[in-house]
Amino acid sequence: MRIAARLLGVSASPTMAVMQEVQELRAQGVDIIDLGPGQPDFDTPELICRAGIAAIEEGFTRYTPAAGTKELRQAVAEKYNRDCGTSFDFSNVVITSGAKHALYNVCMAVFQAGDEVLNPSPYWVTFPEVVKLTRAVPVTVPTMQDESFILSPERVREKLTEKTRGLIVNTPNNPTGAVLPREVVFELAELGRERNLFLLFDETYERFTYGGKIHVSLAEVAEELDDAFAIVGSFSKTYAMTGWRVGYCVGPRFLMQKITEFQSHETGNPCSISQQAALAALEGGVESFESMRREYEKRREYLLQGLETIPGYRCVEPDGTFYAFPEVSASMERMGISGSVDYANFLIQEARVATVPGSAFGLEGHIRLSYATSMKNIEEALERIRTAVA
């Protein structure tokens, strides 16, 4: 049968492929330590679960407005008003079925055939694929390991053409853990105004920063951006709610209205039960994500120290998220392995440790390791990798 052209250039998510492979190996009885997925290993906090159960028991199981409940939208708006000094209200917010859904909605609303969309590399695997679905062209803007993978506004300028329509920024960054400094966020905002760029910021990992680093949201300068912006966020990582599928986008009212209209045909509305759970998270879940953040920071320190002891590994210290993105090209060369996919396959077959190849994020010679797992698993995984590559 014929497949629509819009899907021909789209690839499956590499991170989901790793998760599926791990599940298949475990089903065969193979002992695998999984450092692949971007999923908190903590349970959803009890107060959030209770809110979901209450929603079911109270019969809150019917359609909600396409953009989500007014209460949850207003709560998201007030979060930004408190944190960033904005004056948003519910009309600036659309609730979605996860952050991927929000990204898809924004890109479909803004980009089209003939546009170029700047995509800093290394990038989260979904960014270029979503841009392709809009028939626009993703254009890579490299970030440098010796600059801690911080996006350079000058390199963005070098990639601008008359076709450039937008810039997608992910901070804190998946996979590198880079956190953009305030001055870079503000300079990118100024560049957006100057060149009429649509700025799309994915701030999914906003709560997970370390070593005194502070996440700076685009919202701090959003009201000066002439409405050419959107911010995407998620409850999945912050509150360990990956399976609940709740995300959101924040932006100018007219854009949120068009996205609402699109979503009314696309999915109808996000899950009513999950929305009530997300509302409870915003109203009382601060301590839950702070305790997770502290535990991730301990694991991060242990993982970084362990990576230093593995021959051929070099890792920039990640200031955010729960990933490390070590360069392993020296190890690959010693072992005669030419690509990060083959290297990741070697680790899963010989070390029984699942990782994600750097090529999935647009940068060869690296692998991504998630420390959203127990300290025991991290310790064992490091030992297995060290033995396998020795």
C-alpha positions, 0 to 999 in steps of 0.5 A: 500500500502507499504510505503518505509522503509526510511519514516517509522521512520519519524514524521511530524514536530510538529511546523507545526502541532501546526500551523495547529491546530491554523488555524483550531481553528481560522476557527471555530471562536476560539480566539487563541494567537499563540506563536508556530511558528518560523515566524517573524510577520513583513512584508517583507521589501519593497525594497525586495518586489520591487525586486521580483515584478521587477523580474516578470515585467522584465520576470525573471521567467525562470529556473536558474542554479541548484545551483542558480544564480551566482550573489546571490551565490557570494553575499552570499560568500561576506557576509561571506568574510566581516563578517568572513574574509574568501575567499569564492566565488560563487563556495562555495555556493548553493542556496536552497529552504529554510534552511530545503532544505539545511540541507537535501542536506548536510545530503544526501551528507555526511551521510549514513547507519551505520553512527552516527550523534551527535545531541545536545539536545534540538534540532530543530525538523528537525535535527534527522528526516533528519538524519534518512532519510539518514539511519544514526542514530541520537545520542543525546548529552544533554545540561544542563539548569544550564549551559544555554544550552551551548553545552559542547565539553567534552559531545561531546567527551563522545558520540564519537564512531568509527561510529561517522561521524558528528556533527550538531550544531545550534547556536543561538539555536532553541528552547533554544536561547543559543549562543555558545561562541567563545571558544566553536566554536573553540574547536568544530572545533579542535575536528572535525579536531582531530576526522575527524568529519563532522561539520554541523552548522545551523546559521539561527538565526545569526542576532538575538542576545541580551544583548551584545552576539555575534554570532560566525560563523564556517566560522571563522575557516572553512578554517582550517577544511580540507573541512569537514564542511558545514554552513546552513543559511536562508533569512526567519528569517533575512529578514522576508521572510519565504514564499519566501523559500530561504536558502543556504549552504556554504562549500568546492567546491567539496561538493557544486558541488555534492550537485548541481548535486543532486539538479539538479534532486531533485528540478531543481533550487530555485525560480528565483523571490525569488532569485532576492528578496534575492539578494536585501536583501543582498545588502540593507536590513541591517536596516530592520533586525536591526530594527526587532532585536531591537523590538525582544529584547524589547519583550524578556525582557517583556516576561521573566519578565512575565514568572517570575510571573507564578507559576511553571515556570523557564526560562533560559535567551535566548541570541538569536533567538526569543524563550523562553524555560521555564521549566514548570515541577513544574506547570505540577506536581501541575496540575497532567499533566505528559507530555509536549504534554498534557500540551501544549494541556491544554494551547491551550484548557484552556488558548487559547494560542498555544505553542510547547511541549518540547518533540518535541525538545527532552526535556520533562518538557518544552514548547517553546514560540515564541515572534515573535508576537506583544507586545499586544499578549505577554501581553494577552498570559501571562495573559491567561496562568497565569490565567489558571495555577493558 
